[in-house]
Amino acid sequence: MKNKKKIILVAILALVFMITIPQAVSARKGVGIVWGTETVIVSENSVHCVEYGLYNPWDEDVLASLTVDGDLKQVVENEESETKLIKANTLHDDAIPVELCFKIKEVYEKDCAVGEFLLCEQDCDCEQVSYSGEISVIEEGNKITGGFAGSKTALGVTVPLKLKVKCEEYKDYASAYVIVIAIVLMLIGLTLYKRRKKH
Amino acid sequence: MRKGGKKKEDVFLVALEIILVVCVIGLISDSLPSSGNLLTGQATTQTTTSQVTIQNYLSISSSSNLSAGVDFGTINSLPVTNQNATNNYNSSNNTEYSIAVSTDSNTNVDFCIHASELNTTGGDVIGLGNYSWEDDSVNNLTAPATYGQANLNTSTYAVGSTGVTPGNDNYYRFWLNITVAQPPGTYNNTLFFKGVPTGDGCN
């Protein structure tokens, strides 16, 4: 009877060992990215944000961050997102949202009759300006301790992004109108003032 | 004489008022949206929007042996040619370096690799021309192949296996040549692996 109990106990332990050990050996960690856009049309003098999702359907928690490469580096507001802890078994449906924002300055030349602000027009007869690059989610460095000789490894997933800057044709005479209106109002006021003074 | 002066003033004022009205109309029309939005007529149209969002997602993971680094062990005798990384072959003659594409992905993956200089803290360098690699979607004694190896590059990513589908692995092997003149020391670098959606290119 005692022997039977021992055998059952050993069998259970062996089963637990067989189930857990291979999992521990093959435990993996990795990174994933969810993206919904690769090309965006943006306006001049605007801030445009693109949302990505970070996920980790693997066995171990990971630290990961988003980085930007290519022309996009010129316009991105935060070159690298803050590092996020992504729990193991986080599927793409539960991805952690991370937003990257891009500040687009004035890129198309405008012709102004006076200075840089009066009687301006933009005719958009030039080539479209665009910023291309890559958005990467990088697994934060593996901690290798001891007297290691060889190569550490880094893993990431990269997706493309292109921002096309929209050129809007316009003729801006508003500032000229405002100045003329101000001058006319001043002249009318001055004329009426003089007339009242004469009486 | 005075009457003539007043008349002149009146004419001047009327002219100013006309200019004022013209400018105000100009300012208003300049501020309004383009005429395309203001067209009116007998024909009427109704519009509605149509929308679809396509979402892509992709996740990869390195094997525990690849995460732990690519080690070539301690070499006591130079020169060496095609020194195997310690996990190039296990007891079943399979490599233990691999990157898997998660089943929770909806796009195929192209794999890319590049490396930093392999050097000592003292500045001695093993040129990356001596550091070679091979990858394959098959894992056995002959794949990834020992021959036809590609060298690593510091500046650009090299293209590895392409079109690896979700749920599958990409396997790696690494080799190192060291000349007899190489100074002793502990040489380290970093290998960068990235997965990109198929067709997007590595660089």
Interface residues (C-beta under 8 A of the other chain):
Chain A: V25 S26 A27 R28 K29 G30 V31 G32 I33 V34 W35 G36 G53 Y55 N56 P57 W58 L91 H92 A95 S136 N142 I144 G147 F148 A149 G150 S151 K152 T153 A154 L155 G156 V157 T158 V159 P160 K171 D172 Y173 A174 Y177 V178 V180 I181 V184 L185 L187 I188 T191 L192 R195
Chain B: K6 E9 F12 L13 L16 E17 I19 L20 C23 V24 G26 L27 D30 S31 T53 I54 Q55 N56 Y57 L58 S59 I60 S61 S62 S63 S64 L66 S67 A68 G69 V70 D71 F72 G73 T74 A85 I99 A100 S102 T103 D104 S105 C112 A115 L118 F174 T186 Y187 N188 N189 T190 L191 F192 F193 K194 G195 V196 P197 D200
